[in-house]
């Protein structure tokens, strides 16, 4: 199997952090997420790696039709329970990103936040995402080495030099953008500490392996 269970979410619930610094950082992440997803004017969304459904819930509150998936079946069920609690129908399934097809998972906006760093083959995953996005793709990953430095500063994962359990990939903003540019047109990049977030557009047919570079 190219994908292993996403374990990082089991270590720290960043969406309900009580620490004021962590809460401040998370609020900045969510503000950037809201701004970039609003730019798309999308009416439908599919979240890959939905976790407990926190980001999907934000989109639902704005009136989008949302579906999603997570690799872990209990987590996908939690996402379904999260959205059903507000009386909104939404479909969440247990699926690997590598197995998703446009017939089941295409949407005007595809969201894949805090997922790619867990994957042994992120480039293959990005290729799949480009087949789903019609035409918008929003992705985010931890910004390295800042992510690990902050972990060390708070005394976490010291034996692993601050690497969060389950993080297999480590990108600076520049290296992550270089990876994305091989597959998508980048519309805008935001850097809420300690993440890199990119709004991308899939212009079919994709110019591959080289294509127009959008200004950052």
Buried (B, 14 or more C-beta within 10 A) or exposed (E): EEBEEBEBBEEBEBBEBEEEEBBEBBEBBBEBBBEBBEBBEBEBBBBBBBBBBBBBBBBBEEEBBBBBBBBBEEBBBBBBEBBEEEEBEBBBBEBBBBEBEEEBBBBBBBBBBBBBBBBEBBEBBBBBBBBBBBBBBBBBBBBBBBBBEBBBEEEBBEEEEBBBEBBEBBBEBEEBBEBBBBBBBBBBBBBBEBBBBBBBBBEEEBEEEEBEEBEE
